[in-house]
Every structure is written in C-alpha cells, then in structure tokens.
Amino acid sequence: MQLTAQAGLPHDGTSGALAARVWRPDVDGPSIVALRGDDVIDISASFPTLRDLCEAPDPAAALRQANGQRIASVAQLFANTAPDTRQPERPWLLAAADLQPIKAAGVTFAVSMLERVIEEKARGNPAAAAAIRQEIVALVGDDLSKLKPGSTQAMALKKVLIAQSAWSQYLEVGIGPDAEIFTKAPPMAAVGTGADAGLHPSSSWNNPEPELVLAVNSRSKIVAASLGNDVNLRDLEGRSALLLGKAKDNNASAVIGPCLRFFDATFSLDDVRRTTITLKVEGEDGFVLEGFSSMSQISRDPLDLVAQMMGSHHQYPDGAMLFLGCMFAPVQDRDTVGGGFTHKVGDIVTISAPQLGSLVNRMRRTDQCPPWTFGTGQLMRNLARRGLL
C-alpha cells in the first residue's frame, strides 16, 4: 500500500480549508495541522484538538488564520502514512476526529435498506440472500428514492407490507418517521487513511461501507466533512439487530480521513448533497470490486439526520462525527455463485470523492490490527505535558 498526496488530496489540492490530525513522534502525541500549499503547519498551540477547531465561530477562517510550525511537506506526510514504508521519526496521518463521539445513520438509502431486510431474513446466511432479494424487490421495489420517510405515502406502504407479513425493523427506520442513529465507536477510537482496518474473525460475511462523515459542533452546526468506512459485519447483524454493537464497534472498524474539509466559499453542505463517493476493493486474490454511492439518492437530508441525532433531548458538548449511511451494498459474487461478496484479509479498500480526496485502508483481523491504546486520558496528559491545555 502506497499513499501519495496527489491521490489522497481533493481534486483542487489544498485550496480548501483542510485540517488533519497527525502523530508527531518528537512529542509522542497527536497534533492538529493545517494543509497549506505544500506545507503541513502544526496549529496545536491555537487548537489542541479538532474538537476545539470545530467549536470556533468560523472554523475555516480560524484554520486559515492560525499560526504554527511547519513540520513536513504534504507530500512527505502522505508518503510516510503508509505503514509498510513508514519512517518512525517522521509524522503521519491519523483519523480526522478526536474527542467527538462517532455516530452513524443507518438505512438512509433504498438499496441499503433492502440489503438490511435481506440480512435479517437470511439470518446471517449469504447463500440465502439472492432468493430473498428477489422476493423483497418484488414486494417493495428497488427505487424508493422519491418516497419521503414518515410521509403519508410511506405509511400507506407500511400498511400494505404489514398485511403481507413483509414488514421489517429495517423498513421501520428506512421509511418510518424516526431515523436509525447509533454509536459506531467512542471518541478517539477511529483510525485514518493508511491504517489497517479491522474485521472481526467471527464474521464470514462482511463488507465496506463508503460514506460521507459530517463534523458537527456542540451547537448542532455542521462545519466540515470527511470520508469514512463504516466496516460492517453482515452475518452478525443479520442474526439479530441486538448484535449491532458487535457488528459495528470493533477494533479499527471506524475509519475517517484523510482530512476534514471545512465549509467555506469552496465547499458547502450543498456540495455534500451532490457528492458521489466511489469505492474500489482490490484483493490479493486478484478480485476487484467497484461501486459508488450518490448522496443525491439519500432518503433523509443531512440536516434532518443531525436534528435527530442531537438537540434539546440529547446534547454533545464535544460535538459529534456522523456517518451518513451508504447507498452501495456489494452483492457481486467473489468465490461461489450466489455467495455474494465478503472481505478477505489483505483487501485494499479505496474510498474517494472529488472534493474530499481518497481514504485507503488494508483489511486485517481485529486482533491483528494495532490495539487501541491512546484514549482521551492519554491525550489530555500528553497535551498537558506539552503546555497546550
């Protein structure tokens, strides 16, 4: 796995307001950096955490105005982030999140909703998925992009499906009034581009979920976006929705990066709504899977999802990172006819969007990925030693 700034950065390079987290070996801890031209500028003296930057009245302006220390070139930073060629004395990229809880919205696209229903009815057996998929599409259809969740039309469809004993908990959150918002990972647990991403070894049916991730501050304001991989264990969740925690929250299974792009004149929430995310999986066995997820097909607007995540009933004093859900559900057969897709150890996953760059990871077993040891307590002690608190 090789990473380059040319491939990892947005199509317009560093012209946007780009911030990232990097590990600095010389201070034995993370720093917040601004990417300006070909320079990586440590601005931790002004903003010790990404959470602090997101809380600024105008984060993009604050990011551009912050003074700091040049610690590398952008090209050097990306090149040193790939673990196979890393020089441990130089900085490398981390996840583009720190103190924010990592939340996720599920079943926000019609295609992914149908696949969740299939998982539920297949009870974790991928061999049964094809026949069930055909049955469900015959009942529900495969184009629900114009069906507004919670609308009169959606509730009428719900009655029909209940009458046919075809209703599902996934249809409830897919077309019902209430969104599915769950905790993907605790603060500080995400990994970034170049890192090994985790697959629980008990799973034999799993897939990547290429998504946009919003940075939301404590005032419920969306201030930035990044790319994410919401690694999913289809067989575990299919056995029972109560296994969602085990299916979703595992070591190195939440991936965010490479950078946060803050909203300004070059990038806005409307750009998020128009984004198309592409996915490529390349296996050591020569298998290649490609797909895309178009945000224009999302069933719930990002503002609605944020409003359901936080507000007068649920506060996030450090803000939150919110995965917006995935349109793409891989069904391409990999090993056997009707067996569908599942990951293999060593797969290289590349998730890209023109205005956000590329997020690249290699799939490993969760117990073979580096263990998560640097949490909030370690961060606070490190920042205190450096005089940044």
N, C-alpha and C positions, 0 to 999 in steps of 0.2 A: 504494500500500500504506500503510494507516494502522494503527497499533498503539495499543491502549488498555489500561490496567491492568485495567479491568473484563473485557475479553475475554481478556487474557493470563494473569491470575492464576487459581489454583484456585477452585472454587466457594465455598470458605469463606474467600476472601481471603487475608490474611496471618496467619491464626490458627495455621497450621502453622509448623514451623521451616524457613523459606525463606532460602536463601543464593544469591547470584548473583555473577558477575564483571561488572564494568563498566570501560569505558575512561574514564579521567579526563584530559581534555586539559590540566588545570592541572599535572599531574605527569608528563604524557607517558607514561602507562603504565596498567596494569590495577590494579584494587583489588577486594578481596573485601568484599561488602556483606551486611548483614542487612536483610531487609524486615520492618519492624515497624510495624503500623498503616499510616499513610500516609508513613512515614519510611524513607528509604534511608540506612543507617548504615554508614560505612566502618569495618570492623573489621580492616584490614590490619595494624595495629600488633600485634594478637594472633595473626592468622592471615594471613601474607603470601600464601598460596596456598590454593586449595580442597583441594589435596592435604594441607596441614597440618591443615585443619579436619577432613577425613575421618579423620585419624590420631588425633584426640582420643579419650580413653576413652569419652566420651558426647558425640558431636558436636552433637546437638540441644541439650543443656543448655549446652555450651560456647558455641554460637551465641547463645543467649538471654542468657547472662551477659556476653558480650564487650562492652566499652565501645568507643566510637568517635565519629566525627564525622559529623553529618548533612550529606549532600552534595546531596540533592534530595528531592522527594516521589516516591512510587511512580508517581503519575500522570505527572509530568514525565519520569521515567526511561523509561517505556514510550513516551510520545509522541515522545521525542527519539531513539528507537532506529530508527524508520523512516528509511532513508537519504534519501528524497526530500524530507523536511521537517526534516532534522536541523540543529540549530544547533551548529556545531563546537566552541563554547566550553563546552558542557554535556556531562555524562556520558551514555553509552548502554550498553545491554546487550551483552555478549559471550557466547561459548559457555560453558556451565556445566561446564567442565572445563579443567584446565591441564596439570599435569605428568604426569597419568596417561596411559599408552598407551591407545589407543582400540581395543578388541577387539569382535568381533561373532560371534554364534552364528547359523549358517545352517541352513536346512531344519528348523526346530523346530515347524512346523505342517504338517498333512497337505496343505492346499491349496497352500502354498508349495513343499512337496516335489514335488507333481505338476507344478507350473509349472516347476521346475528340470529335471525329467525332460523336459518338453516342449521347453524351450530347448535341451537337449542334443541331442535327436533332430531338432529343426528346424534345427540348425546355424546359429542366428542369423537364420533366415528367418521373420518373423512371419506371412507368408501361409500357411505350412505348419502353424501351431500348432493351428488348430481341429480338423483331421482327426486329428492326433496326440493331442490332448487326449481326444477321444472314444475312441480306441484304448486309451490308458493307463488311463482311468477304467474301461473295461470289464474290464481285467485286474486292477487294483488296488482299484478302488472309490474313492469320494471321501469316506468317513468313516472315518478311521483314528485318531480321537481316543482310542479305547479300546485301541489297540494300543501297548503299552509297548515302547519301543526296547530291543533286546537281549534281550527275553523269548523263551521257548520258542515262543510263537505267532508272533512276528516272524521268528524264524529259520526256522520252517516255511514262512512266506510267501516268504521269500528263496529257499528251495529250489525252490518252485513257479515263481517268476519266472525263476530261472536256467535251469530246464528249458525254459521258453518263450522263452529268449533275450531276456527283457524286463528283466533286471537293469540297474541304473544306479549310477554312483558317488553320485548324489544319494539313491537309495534306501538305499545303504550307510550314509550318515550320518543319514538320516531315520528308519530303523527298526533300524539296527545298534547295537552297544553303544557306539560312540565318536561323540561329538558333533563337528560341524564348528565349530571356533573359529579365526577368522582375524583378522589385523590390518587394521582398517578404515582407520586413519590414525595417524600418530605423535603424540606429545604436542604440544600447542599448535596443532594444525592444524585443529581443528574451528571452525565458525562457529556463530553463535547466531541467535536469533529476529530477524527483520527484515533479515537479511543476504541477499545474492544467493547462491543455491546452484548448484553447478556441474554442467553436463552436458558431457561430452567431445564435441567436434564430430564425431568419427569415428563416433559412435553414432546410429543411426536407429531403435532400438527400446529404450526405457528407461522407467523408472517410479520413483515414490517408494516408499519402504518405511516406513510409520508404525510406530514401535517404542517400547517402553519401554527406557530405558537405566539400568543399575544403577551406582552408585558403590560400588566395593569397595576396602577399605583393604588395607594390606600384610599384615594378619593374616587375609585371606580373609573378612572380615566385611562383609556388605552393609550399608551405612549410610544410603543415600539413593537416590532415583530421580529421573529426569527424562524428558523426551520426546526422541525422536530421529527423524531421517530418514536412513536408510541408502540414499542415492541409488544406483540400480542400473542398469547398462547391460546389458540382457538379451541383445543381439546379441553383444557381446564375450564374455561368459561362456559363451553358448551355443556359440560357435565352438570353445572349448577351456576346460576348467577351469583350465588353466595361465595363462589370461588373467585370472584372478580379481583379481590386483593392479591391472591396468589397468581392469577393470570397476568396481572399488570405491574405489581410493585415488587420487583426483584433487583438484585444487584446489577447495576449498569444497564437497566432496561428502559430508562428515561434518557433520551438523547436530545440535546438542544444546542444549536450553533449554526454556523461558526461564530456569528456576531449578532448583536442586537442592532437593528436599523431603526433609529428614532424618527418619529413623524416630523416632517418639515416641508419646505416647498418642493422637495424632490421625491417625497414618498408620503402617502397618506393612507387612511383607512379605506378610501375608495380603491387605492391600488391593491390593498389586501383583498378586497372583494372581487377584484378582477384577476387575481393571480392564478396561474396554472402551475402546479407542482409536478415535477417528473420524478420517476423512480427507475432505478436500474439495479438489479441484483445480478452479480457475477459469481458463479460458483467455481470452486476448484475442480469440479467435475466437468466444466465446460458449459454448464447450463447458464442461460441468460434469460432474465425476465425483465420486461419493461412495462411501464404503465404510467398513468397520470391521474391527477386529482384536480378538478377545476372548481375553484371557490365560487364561481358563478352558479354552481348547482347545489350549494348548501341550502338546507331547508330552514335554518334559523340564522338570522343575521348575527354577526359578531356582537353587536351592541345588546341584542336580546340575550345571548348566552352570558355575557358579562353581568347583565342585570339579574339573571337567575342565579349566578354564582355568588354575588356579593351585594350588599345593600343594608337596609335597616334591620334585616333579620340575620345577617351574617357578615361580620367585619373581618378585614385582613389588614392589620396595621402595617405589615411589611409589603402590602400588595400581593400579587399572585401572578404566576405564569399559567396561561390557559391554552392547552392543546385544543384546536377547533374541530377535530374529527377528520375522518378520511373517507373520500369517495371511492378509492381504489381498493378492491378486495381481490387478491390473486387467486384465480381458480385454474390457471394453466397447469396441466399435468407435468410432474417432474420425473418421477420414477416409473409409475404404472398408470395405465389408462384408468381414468376415474379416480385416481388417488389424489388429484389436486396438487397444490404447491405446499411445501413446507421447507423451512430453512435447513441448511446443513452447516456444520461448523466450518468456518473459513470463508463463508459467503462475504463478499464485499458489497455493501449497500450504499448507493449514492442517491441522495435526495437533493433536488435542485429547483430553484426558481430564479428568474432573471434578476429581480431586484433584491434578492437575499443571498445569492451565491449558492454554494454546494456544501452539503453535510455528508461526510464519508465515514463509514464505520465498518469494522470487521466483526462478524458474529462469532461468539465464543460461548461456552458453557458459563453459567453464572458463577460457578465455583472455580473457574479458571480465569475469570476477569480479575483485575486487581481489586481487592476488597475495599469497601468504602470505610475510610478511617478518619478523614478530615471533615469533621462536622462543625456545627455552629460554635460549640465551646472552643475548639481548636482555632477557629477563625478569630474569635474575639481575643483570645490570648495572643495570637500572632500579631493582630493589628495593634494591641496594647503595647507589645514589646517594641514595635516599630514607631510608636508615638503617633499613631493615626486615629486614635479614639479620644 
